[in-house]
Amino acid sequence: MSMDRILTVIGVLLAIVAVFVVLEWWALILVLLGLLNEFLSPLTDMAARTAYTVAAIALPTLANTLDAIPVAGPYLNAIIDNFAIVIAGIVIANFLLVIVSRLMDSDSAEPALPESR
């Protein structure tokens, strides 16, 4: 099992545990897990990057509709909201990696000086 899959499984499990165990640090833990996931195995596909960004924005909105389900709805909403926090960490790290790569590429993209004969 790859590190990416292991961290994703840990993210899902912690998103579930965070609903039932009260701890004021859950948001920080979940964001750090997302950051760690992205820094260890960065997304290279632009479609995947876009999908993660859209998921980070859309999941909490869609999860709010689950409150209409009796008994289980609020729990499902909270679990999805917590997992969206993990995804937000992935998106933030991805953004930072793209910025750093662009800064590094701009240094090497300077035109070469013509050689003197």
HELIX and SHEET records of a PDB file:
HELIX    1   1 MET A    3  PHE A   20  1                                  18    
HELIX    2   2 TRP A   26  LEU A   40  1                                  15    
HELIX    3   3 MET A   46  ASN A   64  1                                  19    
HELIX    4   4 THR A   65  ALA A   68  5                                   4    
HELIX    5   5 GLY A   73  SER A  108  1                                  36    
END                                                                             
